[in-house]
Amino acid sequence: MSSSKPTIAFFGATGGSGSTALAHALRDGHRCTALVRNPSRLREMLLIEHSVSAEIIDKSLDIHQGDARNYQDVCEALVSPISPTHLVSTIWTSLGVNPVFQLSLRNPLPLPAHSASITEDSMRAVFAAIDFLAIRNCITSTMNGTKPLIVIVSGTASKDVWGSVPWPWIFAPLYKWLLGAPHNEKMKMEDVVHKGVGEYLRAFVILRPAILTNSPERGHHSVRVGWLWGTKSEMRSEREKEPGPVVGWSIGRKDLGLWAYENVLKGDGDEWMGKCVSLCY
C-alpha cells in the first residue's frame, strides 16, 4: 500500500455521503480513521451496503468509538494511522442531525435539543483536539509538513444562492421557514472553519449540496457543480474568477460522497481549496 496517498479522518462516516466517500477511499488504498458512536454499524455498512471486503477494512481503517463533540475522542481519529507523530492529511466531516416536526407556525422543523449544535460543537472539538495534540504530544503537522485540509458538508442555501433561483421572494422565505434551523447551524459551522484556517488548517473545501436524497448512485459525472470563493481575501486574490453557484433541487448522498472522493479526497484537493462548492443534479 502506498504511503503517498493522503490519510483521511472521517467524522460522520455512518451517513450516506460519508460512508460512500470512505468506501471509495478504502478500496483505492487510502489509510483512514473514523470516529463513530457505533463501530459495528459502520463495519456492517461498509461490508453490506458498499461491498468493502473485511480484509480491506481490517487493513486500512482504524475505527474509534466516541463522541465527535469530545475533543479527547477526536484526538484519536486525527492522528495519522501510518505515522503516530503526525496528523492526518485530510479531515472529512459530514455530521448533521435531522430536524423533527412540531406543531408550530414559527418553527415547524426544529433540531432536537440534545444535538442541535452538533456541527458547530464538533468543529470546535476538532480545533481543540489539534491544540491538545500539539501541546501534549508535540504533534503539529501532517507527514508533508503542512496543516490538514478540511472538507465539510454544509447546506446549500447561502445568501449567494438565492440570486440565481427563480422567484427567490417565494422560495427563500419558504426554505428558511421550513429548514432554517439546520441551515443556521451549518452556517455557524462554516464561520468556525473560516476562523481556523491558518492556525489549525492549511485550507478548507466547503460542499454545499442541494437537498440530499437516498437515490441510487448515478455517477459523479451526473453532478452539476458551481462554486464561490469562501472568503473575501480569496476573492480579492483574483487567482480564478468564481462562476457562481448552480441551482437544483436535489442530489443523492451516494453521488455527493463519490464526487467528493473523486475530486477532492483522492488527491491533494488543490483545485477546490478555499471554495464553497454547490452540487446538484
SERO-4910 file (N, C-alpha, C, O; in steps of 0.05 Angstrom, whole numbers):
BEGIN
 pado doro    nc1    nc2    nc3   cac1   cac2   cac3    cc1    cc2    cc3    oc1    oc2    oc3
  Met    A     17    -24      0      0      0      0     17     25      0     37     27     15
  Ser    A     11     44    -17     28     67    -20     22     87      3     -1     93      9
  Ser    A     44     96     16     40    116     37     38    144     26     34    163     41
  Ser    A     40    147     -1     38    174    -13      9    183    -15      4    207    -19
  Lys    A    -10    165    -12    -38    172    -13    -45    187     12    -36    180     34
  Pro    A    -62    208     10    -69    223     34    -83    205     55    -99    187     47
  Thr    A    -77    209     80    -91    195    102   -115    213    109   -113    237    108
  Ile    A   -138    200    115   -163    215    118   -177    207    144   -180    184    150
  Ala    A   -185    227    160   -201    223    183   -230    229    177   -236    250    165
  Phe    A   -249    211    183   -277    215    177   -293    219    202   -292    204    222
  Phe    A   -309    241    202   -329    246    222   -356    247    208   -360    263    189
  Gly    A   -375    230    216   -400    227    200   -398    204    181   -411    204    160
  Ala    A   -382    184    188   -377    162    169   -400    143    166   -400    127    147
  Thr    A   -420    144    184   -443    126    181   -466    139    165   -487    127    162
  Gly    A   -462    164    156   -481    177    139   -478    168    110   -458    155    103
  Gly    A   -497    175     93   -497    166     66   -473    176     50   -460    160     36
  Ser    A   -467    202     52   -445    213     37   -418    205     49   -399    199     35
  Gly    A   -417    205     76   -392    198     89   -384    170     85   -361    164     80
  Ser    A   -403    151     87   -396    123     83   -388    117     55   -371    100     50
  Thr    A   -401    131     36   -394    127      7   -365    137      2   -349    123    -10
  Ala    A   -359    161     12   -332    172      8   -311    154     21   -290    149     10
  Leu    A   -317    144     45   -299    127     59   -295    100     44   -272     91     42
  Ala    A   -316     89     34   -314     63     20   -296     66     -5   -280     49    -10
  His    A   -300     88    -20   -283     92    -43   -254     96    -35   -235     87    -49
  Ala    A   -249    111    -14   -222    116     -4   -208     89      4   -185     85     -3
  Leu    A   -223     73     18   -211     47     27   -205     29      3   -183     17      2
  Arg    A   -223     27    -16   -218     10    -39   -195     20    -56   -183      5    -70
  Asp    A   -190     46    -54   -169     58    -71   -142     59    -57   -123     69    -67
  Gly    A   -141     47    -32   -115     44    -19   -107     65      1    -84     66     10
  His    A   -126     83      9   -120    103     29   -122     90     57   -139     73     62
  Arg    A   -105     99     75   -108     92    103   -125    113    116   -121    137    114
  Cys    A   -146    104    130   -166    122    141   -171    116    171   -166     95    181
  Thr    A   -182    137    184   -192    134    211   -221    143    211   -229    158    194
  Ala    A   -237    134    231   -265    143    233   -272    143    263   -266    124    277
  Leu    A   -285    165    271   -296    167    298   -326    164    296   -339    180    284
  Val    A   -337    143    309   -365    137    308   -375    129    335   -360    120    352
  Arg    A   -401    131    339   -413    122    364   -415     91    364   -413     78    385
  Asn    A   -420     80    341   -426     51    339   -408     38    318   -415     37    294
  Pro    A   -384     29    325   -366     17    306   -377     -6    291   -371     -9    267
  Ser    A   -393    -23    303   -404    -46    289   -423    -38    267   -425    -51    246
  Arg    A   -437    -16    271   -455     -6    250   -439      3    226   -446     -3    203
  Leu    A   -417     17    230   -400     26    208   -389      2    193   -390      2    168
  Arg    A   -379    -17    207   -368    -40    194   -389    -55    177   -383    -63    155
  Glu    A   -413    -57    188   -434    -71    174   -441    -55    148   -446    -68    127
  Met    A   -443    -29    150   -449    -12    127   -428    -16    105   -435    -20     81
  Leu    A   -403    -16    112   -382    -19     93   -383    -47     80   -379    -50     56
  Leu    A   -388    -67     96   -388    -95     85   -413    -99     67   -410   -110     45
  Ile    A   -436    -91     76   -461    -99     63   -469    -78     42   -475    -85     19
  Glu    A   -471    -52     50   -480    -32     32   -460    -23     11   -467    -16    -12
  His    A   -434    -25     18   -414    -15      0   -395    -36    -10   -376    -31    -26
  Ser    A   -399    -61     -2   -384    -84    -12   -354    -80     -9   -338    -88    -26
  Val    A   -345    -69     14   -317    -67     20   -310    -92     36   -323   -100     55
  Ser    A   -289   -106     27   -282   -131     40   -272   -128     69   -262   -107     76
  Ala    A   -276   -149     84   -267   -148    112   -237   -145    113   -226   -132    132
  Glu    A   -222   -156     94   -193   -154     93   -185   -125     90   -166   -115    104
  Ile    A   -198   -110     72   -191    -82     68   -198    -66     93   -182    -48    101
  Ile    A   -221    -71    105   -229    -56    129   -209    -60    151   -200    -41    164
  Asp    A   -201    -85    156   -182    -91    177   -155    -79    172   -141    -71    191
  Lys    A   -147    -78    147   -120    -68    140   -118    -38    138    -97    -27    144
  Ser    A   -140    -25    129   -138      3    121   -154     22    138   -151     47    135
  Leu    A   -170     13    157   -188     31    172   -184     27    202   -187      4    212
  Asp    A   -178     48    216   -178     48    245   -204     61    255   -208     85    251
  Ile    A   -221     46    267   -247     56    277   -245     62    307   -237     44    323
  His    A   -252     86    314   -251     95    342   -279    101    351   -295    114    337
  Gln    A   -286     91    375   -312     96    386   -312    121    404   -294    124    420
  Gly    A   -331    139    400   -331    163    416   -351    183    406   -368    178    389
  Asp    A   -349    207    417   -367    229    412   -352    251    397   -331    260    407
  Ala    A   -361    259    374   -347    280    358   -347    307    372   -333    325    362
  Arg    A   -362    310    393   -361    336    408   -341    335    431   -338    356    445
  Asn    A   -329    313    435   -309    309    457   -281    310    445   -273    292    430
  Tyr    A   -266    331    451   -240    334    437   -221    312    443   -204    305    426
  Gln    A   -223    299    466   -205    277    472   -211    253    455   -193    238    446
  Asp    A   -237    248    449   -244    227    430   -235    234    402   -225    217    387
  Val    A   -237    259    394   -230    268    368   -200    265    363   -191    259    341
  Cys    A   -184    269    384   -155    266    382   -147    239    369   -129    238    352
  Glu    A   -160    218    377   -153    191    368   -156    189    338   -139    176    324
  Ala    A   -176    202    326   -181    200    298   -163    219    282   -159    214    258
  Leu    A   -152    239    294   -135    259    280   -106    250    277    -92    262    261
  Val    A    -98    230    292    -70    221    289    -68    203    265    -84    185    261
  Ser    A    -47    207    249    -43    191    224    -41    162    231    -26    154    249
  Pro    A    -56    145    216    -54    116    222    -28    103    212    -23     80    218
  Ile    A    -12    118    197     14    107    188     38    121    201     60    112    197
  Ser    A     33    142    216     54    156    230     43    169    255     32    191    253
  Pro    A     46    157    278     34    167    303     45    194    313     35    204    333
  Thr    A     65    204    299     76    231    307     66    253    288     76    275    289
  His    A     46    246    272     36    266    253      5    266    253     -8    247    262
  Leu    A     -6    288    243    -35    290    238    -42    277    212    -25    273    194
  Val    A    -68    270    208    -77    260    183    -75    283    162    -74    306    169
  Ser    A    -74    275    136    -72    295    115    -98    311    111    -97    335    107
  Thr    A   -120    297    113   -146    309    107   -167    301    128   -167    279    138
  Ile    A   -184    320    135   -206    316    153   -232    319    138   -237    339    126
  Trp    A   -249    298    139   -276    299    127   -296    300    150   -295    285    169
  Thr    A   -316    319    148   -338    319    167   -364    323    152   -368    343    138
  Ser    A   -382    305    156   -409    307    145   -430    303    167   -451    292    162
  Leu    A   -423    311    191   -441    308    213   -465    326    210   -463    348    199
  Gly    A   -487    317    220   -511    333    220   -533    318    235   -529    295    244
  Val    A   -556    331    238   -578    318    252   -604    326    237   -606    349    228
  Asn    A   -622    308    235   -647    314    221   -666    329    239   -668    324    263
  Pro    A   -680    349    228   -700    364    244   -723    346    250   -728    325    238
  Val    A   -738    354    271   -762    339    279   -787    357    276   -785    381    281
  Phe    A   -809    345    268   -833    361    264   -846    368    290   -848    352    309
  Gln    A   -856    393    292   -872    401    315   -894    420    305   -891    433    284
  Leu    A   -916    420    320   -938    438    312   -932    466    320   -938    475    342
  Ser    A   -920    481    302   -912    508    307   -911    523    281   -898    514    262
  Leu    A   -924    546    279   -923    562    255   -896    576    253   -886    581    231
  Arg    A   -884    583    275   -858    597    274   -835    579    267   -817    587    252
  Asn    A   -834    555    279   -811    538    275   -821    509    273   -819    494    292
  Pro    A   -831    500    249   -843    474    247   -823    451    247   -831    428    253
  Leu    A   -798    456    240   -778    435    238   -753    442    254   -732    448    242
  Pro    A   -754    442    280   -730    449    296   -712    425    298   -719    402    291
  Leu    A   -687    430    306   -668    409    311   -673    397    339   -681    412    357
  Pro    A   -668    371    344   -670    360    370   -652    375    390   -629    380    384
  Ala    A   -663    380    414   -648    396    433   -621    384    441   -602    398    445
  His    A   -620    357    442   -595    344    452   -572    346    432   -549    342    440
  Ser    A   -578    352    407   -557    353    387   -560    376    367   -551    375    345
  Ala    A   -573    397    377   -580    420    359   -555    434    348   -555    445    327
  Ser    A   -533    433    364   -509    448    356   -486    429    349   -462    436    352
  Ile    A   -492    404    340   -471    384    337   -450    392    316   -427    386    319
  Thr    A   -459    405    294   -439    411    273   -419    432    283   -395    430    278
  Glu    A   -430    453    296   -412    474    307   -395    463    329   -370    468    330
  Asp    A   -407    448    347   -392    438    370   -370    418    362   -348    419    372
  Ser    A   -376    401    342   -356    382    333   -333    396    319   -310    386    321
  Met    A   -338    418    305   -317    432    292   -298    445    313   -274    445    310
  Arg    A   -310    456    333   -294    467    355   -278    446    369   -255    450    377
  Ala    A   -289    421    370   -275    399    383   -251    391    366   -230    383    377
  Val    A   -253    393    339   -230    387    322   -207    406    328   -184    397    330
  Phe    A   -213    432    330   -192    451    335   -180    448    363   -156    451    367
  Ala    A   -197    441    383   -188    436    410   -170    412    410   -150    411    425
  Ala    A   -177    392    394   -160    367    393   -133    373    380   -113    363    390
  Ile    A   -133    389    359   -107    397    347    -90    412    367    -66    407    368
  Asp    A   -102    430    382    -87    444    403    -75    424    423    -52    425    431
  Phe    A    -92    405    432    -84    386    453    -61    369    443    -42    364    457
  Leu    A    -63    359    418    -42    342    407    -16    357    404      6    346    408
  Ala    A    -17    383    398      7    399    395     20    403    422     45    401    425
  Ile    A      4    409    442     15    415    469     24    390    484     46    390    496
  Arg    A      8    370    482     13    346    498     31    326    485     48    313    498
  Asn    A     29    324    458     44    303    444     63    314    423     77    299    409
  Cys    A     65    341    420     82    354    400     75    344    372     93    343    355
  Ile    A     50    338    367     41    331    340     29    356    328      8    366    337
  Thr    A     42    368    308     34    394    298     30    395    268     20    416    258
  Ser    A     36    374    253     34    376    224     29    348    212     31    328    226
  Thr    A     22    348    187     18    323    172     46    313    164     66    326    169
  Met    A     47    290    151     72    278    143     86    296    122    111    294    118
  Asn    A     71    313    108     83    331     88     92    357    100    102    375     86
  Gly    A     90    360    127     98    384    140     79    407    139     85    429    146
  Thr    A     54    401    130     33    422    128     12    417    149     13    397    164
  Lys    A     -7    435    151    -31    431    167    -51    415    151    -49    414    126
  Pro    A    -71    403    164    -91    387    149   -109    404    131   -114    428    137
  Leu    A   -119    392    110   -141    403     94   -167    393    107   -169    370    115
  Ile    A   -188    410    108   -214    401    118   -234    403     96   -235    422     82
  Val    A   -251    382     94   -273    381     75   -299    378     91   -302    358    105
  Ile    A   -317    397     89   -341    395    104   -366    395     86   -366    408     65
  Val    A   -387    381     95   -412    381     81   -430    401     96   -437    397    119
  Ser    A   -437    423     82   -453    444     94   -481    444     82   -491    423     74
  Gly    A   -493    467     80   -520    470     68   -519    487     43   -501    503     40
  Thr    A   -539    483     26   -537    497      0   -547    525      0   -539    542    -16
  Ala    A   -565    532     19   -580    557     16   -565    581     29   -576    593     47
  Ser    A   -541    586     21   -528    611     29   -541    634     15   -556    631     -5
  Lys    A   -536    658     25   -549    682     13   -541    685    -16   -555    698    -31
  Asp    A   -518    674    -24   -508    678    -51   -524    661    -71   -525    668    -95
  Val    A   -538    641    -62   -553    623    -80   -579    635    -89   -587    631   -112
  Trp    A   -592    650    -72   -619    659    -78   -621    678   -102   -642    680   -114
  Gly    A   -599    691   -109   -599    708   -132   -602    693   -158   -609    704   -179
  Ser    A   -596    667   -157   -597    650   -181   -623    634   -183   -627    619   -202
  Val    A   -640    635   -162   -664    619   -161   -688    634   -173   -691    658   -167
  Pro    A   -704    621   -190   -728    634   -199   -747    640   -176   -750    624   -157
  Trp    A   -759    664   -177   -777    673   -156   -765    670   -128   -777    657   -110
  Pro    A   -742    682   -123   -729    680    -96   -746    691    -74   -744    682    -51
  Trp    A   -764    710    -80   -781    721    -58   -801    701    -48   -813    705    -27
  Ile    A   -805    679    -63   -823    657    -54   -806    635    -41   -812    627    -18
  Phe    A   -786    626    -55   -772    602    -46   -753    607    -22   -750    590     -4
  Ala    A   -741    631    -21   -722    636      1   -737    637     28   -728    624     47
  Pro    A   -759    652     31   -773    652     56   -784    624     63   -785    616     86
  Leu    A   -794    609     43   -804    582     48   -783    564     58   -787    549     77
  Tyr    A   -759    565     46   -737    548     55   -729    555     83   -725    537    100
  Lys    A   -726    581     88   -717    589    115   -738    582    136   -731    577    159
  Trp    A   -764    583    129   -785    576    148   -783    546    155   -785    538    178
  Leu    A   -780    529    134   -780    500    138   -754    490    149   -753    473    167
  Leu    A   -732    499    137   -705    488    143   -686    508    154   -661    505    152
  Gly    A   -697    529    166   -679    550    177   -661    540    199   -638    549    201
  Ala    A   -671    522    216   -655    513    239   -630    498    230   -608    505    238
  Pro    A   -632    477    213   -607    463    204   -589    481    187   -565    479    189
  His    A   -601    499    172   -585    517    155   -569    536    173   -545    540    168
  Asn    A   -581    547    193   -567    565    211   -544    551    225   -522    563    229
  Glu    A   -548    526    233   -528    511    247   -504    506    228   -481    507    236
  Lys    A   -509    500    202   -488    496    183   -472    522    179   -447    521    176
  Met    A   -486    544    178   -472    570    175   -454    576    198   -432    587    195
  Lys    A   -462    569    222   -445    572    246   -420    555    244   -398    564    251
  Met    A   -423    531    233   -400    513    229   -381    525    209   -357    525    213
  Glu    A   -392    537    187   -374    549    167   -358    572    180   -335    576    174
  Asp    A   -371    588    197   -357    610    210   -333    600    226   -312    612    226
  Val    A   -338    578    240   -316    567    256   -293    558    238   -270    562    244
  Val    A   -300    545    216   -279    536    197   -263    559    186   -239    558    185
  His    A   -277    580    178   -263    604    166   -242    615    186   -220    622    178
  Lys    A   -250    616    211   -231    627    231   -208    608    237   -188    617    248
  Gly    A   -211    583    231   -190    563    237   -168    560    216   -148    548    221
  Val    A   -173    572    192   -153    569    171   -128    585    178   -130    608    187
  Gly    A   -105    573    174    -80    585    182    -70    575    208    -48    565    210
  Glu    A    -86    578    229    -78    569    255    -80    538    258    -63    525    269
  Tyr    A   -102    527    247   -107    498    250   -107    483    224   -101    459    223
  Leu    A   -114    496    202   -118    483    177   -101    497    155    -97    521    156
  Arg    A    -93    482    135    -80    495    112   -100    507     93    -95    527     80
  Ala    A   -124    495     92   -145    504     75   -171    489     80   -171    469     95
  Phe    A   -193    499     68   -218    485     71   -230    481     43   -224    495     24
  Val    A   -248    461     41   -267    458     19   -294    454     31   -299    435     46
  Ile    A   -312    473     25   -339    472     36   -358    462     14   -361    475     -6
  Leu    A   -371    439     19   -390    428      0   -418    437      8   -426    433     31
  Arg    A   -433    449    -11   -460    458     -6   -479    443    -25   -487    454    -45
  Pro    A   -487    419    -17   -504    404    -35   -533    414    -34   -541    426    -14
  Ala    A   -548    407    -55   -577    412    -54   -589    392    -34   -575    378    -20
  Ile    A   -616    391    -33   -629    373    -14   -620    344    -19   -621    335    -42
  Leu    A   -611    331      2   -599    304     -1   -621    283     -1   -640    284     14
  Thr    A   -618    264    -20   -637    242    -22   -622    215    -21   -597    214    -21
  Asn    A   -637    194    -19   -626    167    -18   -628    153    -46   -630    129    -47
  Ser    A   -627    169    -67   -630    158    -94   -606    141   -101   -584    145    -90
  Pro    A   -609    122   -120   -586    105   -128   -564    122   -141   -569    144   -151
  Glu    A   -540    112   -139   -517    126   -150   -518    129   -180   -523    109   -194
  Arg    A   -515    153   -191   -515    158   -219   -487    161   -230   -482    158   -255
  Gly    A   -468    167   -213   -440    172   -222   -434    201   -218   -451    219   -221
  His    A   -408    207   -212   -401    235   -206   -403    253   -230   -404    277   -227
  His    A   -403    242   -255   -406    259   -278   -434    269   -281   -439    288   -297
  Ser    A   -453    258   -267   -481    268   -268   -485    292   -250   -507    304   -251
  Val    A   -465    300   -235   -468    322   -215   -460    348   -228   -439    351   -241
  Arg    A   -478    368   -226   -472    395   -235   -458    410   -212   -464    407   -189
  Val    A   -438    426   -220   -421    439   -200   -418    469   -205   -414    477   -228
  Gly    A   -420    484   -184   -413    513   -185   -397    519   -160   -395    503   -141
  Trp    A   -386    543   -159   -371    550   -134   -367    580   -131   -369    595   -150
  Leu    A   -363    587   -106   -356    614    -98   -331    613    -80   -326    593    -67
  Trp    A   -316    635    -80   -294    636    -61   -305    638    -33   -326    651    -29
  Gly    A   -292    625    -14   -302    623     13   -298    648     29   -313    653     48
  Thr    A   -278    665     23   -272    689     39   -267    712     20   -260    708     -3
  Lys    A   -269    736     31   -264    760     14   -235    762      5   -230    771    -17
  Ser    A   -217    753     22   -188    754     15   -183    737     -9   -166    744    -26
  Glu    A   -196    714    -11   -192    696    -34   -205    708    -59   -194    705    -81
  Met    A   -227    722    -56   -239    736    -78   -221    757    -89   -218    761   -113
  Arg    A   -208    772    -71   -190    794    -79   -164    784    -92   -151    799   -107
  Ser    A   -157    759    -87   -132    748    -98   -133    746   -129   -113    746   -142
  Glu    A   -158    744   -140   -162    743   -169   -147    720   -181   -138    721   -204
  Arg    A   -143    698   -166   -130    675   -178   -147    662   -199   -137    652   -219
  Glu    A   -173    663   -194   -192    650   -212   -219    662   -208   -227    666   -185
  Lys    A   -233    669   -229   -259    682   -227   -280    661   -219   -282    640   -232
  Glu    A   -295    667   -199   -315    648   -190   -339    647   -209   -348    668   -218
  Pro    A   -348    623   -217   -371    622   -236   -398    625   -222   -418    629   -236
  Gly    A   -399    624   -196   -424    626   -182   -436    598   -176   -426    578   -187
  Pro    A   -456    597   -160   -468    571   -152   -486    560   -174   -496    575   -191
  Val    A   -490    534   -174   -511    521   -190   -535    517   -173   -533    515   -149
  Val    A   -558    516   -186   -583    514   -171   -598    489   -180   -601    484   -204
  Gly    A   -606    473   -162   -622    449   -168   -636    440   -142   -631    450   -121
  Trp    A   -654    421   -145   -670    412   -123   -656    392   -105   -660    392    -81
  Ser    A   -641    374   -117   -631    351   -101   -605    339   -111   -597    346   -133
  Ile    A   -594    322    -95   -571    306   -102   -571    282    -84   -577    284    -60
  Gly    A   -564    258    -94   -563    234    -78   -538    235    -59   -517    245    -67
  Arg    A   -542    224    -36   -520    223    -17   -496    207    -28   -473    215    -24
  Lys    A   -502    186    -42   -480    169    -53   -465    185    -74   -440    183    -76
  Asp    A   -479    200    -91   -465    216   -111   -449    239    -99   -428    246   -109
  Leu    A   -459    250    -77   -444    271    -63   -418    259    -53   -397    271    -57
  Gly    A   -419    236    -40   -395    223    -29   -376    215    -51   -352    218    -48
  Leu    A   -387    205    -73   -370    197    -96   -356    221   -108   -332    220   -114
  Trp    A   -371    243   -113   -359    267   -125   -337    277   -107   -315    285   -116
  Ala    A   -343    278    -81   -323    289    -62   -298    272    -62   -276    283    -61
  Tyr    A   -301    246    -63   -277    229    -64   -261    234    -90   -237    238    -89
  Glu    A   -274    232   -112   -260    233   -138   -247    260   -143   -226    262   -155
  Asn    A   -259    281   -133   -250    308   -139   -234    322   -117   -218    341   -123
  Val    A   -237    313    -92   -223    327    -70   -206    308    -54   -182    312    -51
  Leu    A   -219    287    -43   -205    270    -24   -183    252    -37   -163    246    -24
  Lys    A   -187    245    -61   -169    226    -75   -141    237    -77   -122    222    -75
  Gly    A   -139    263    -82   -112    275    -85   -108    296    -63   -115    292    -40
  Asp    A    -95    318    -71    -89    338    -50   -111    359    -48   -110    376    -30
  Gly    A   -131    358    -66   -153    377    -64   -147    405    -73   -163    423    -68
  Asp    A   -124    410    -85   -115    437    -92   -135    453   -108   -140    476   -103
  Glu    A   -148    439   -128   -166    453   -146   -189    467   -131   -200    487   -140
  Trp    A   -197    455   -108   -221    464    -95   -216    479    -68   -234    486    -54
  Met    A   -191    482    -61   -184    495    -36   -194    524    -35   -191    539    -54
  Gly    A   -207    531    -12   -217    558     -8   -243    563    -21   -253    586    -22
  Lys    A   -256    542    -32   -281    546    -47   -305    534    -33   -303    515    -18
  Cys    A   -328    547    -37   -353    537    -28   -367    525    -53   -374    540    -71
  Val    A   -370    499    -54   -377    485    -78   -406    476    -77   -414    461    -59
  Ser    A   -423    486    -95   -451    478    -96   -454    454   -115   -441    453   -136
  Leu    A   -470    434   -107   -472    409   -121   -501    401   -123   -516    401   -103
  Cys    A   -510    393   -147   -537    383   -151   -539    368   -177   -520    368   -193
  Tyr    A   -561    355   -182   -565    342   -208   -575    362   -228   -579    355   -251
***
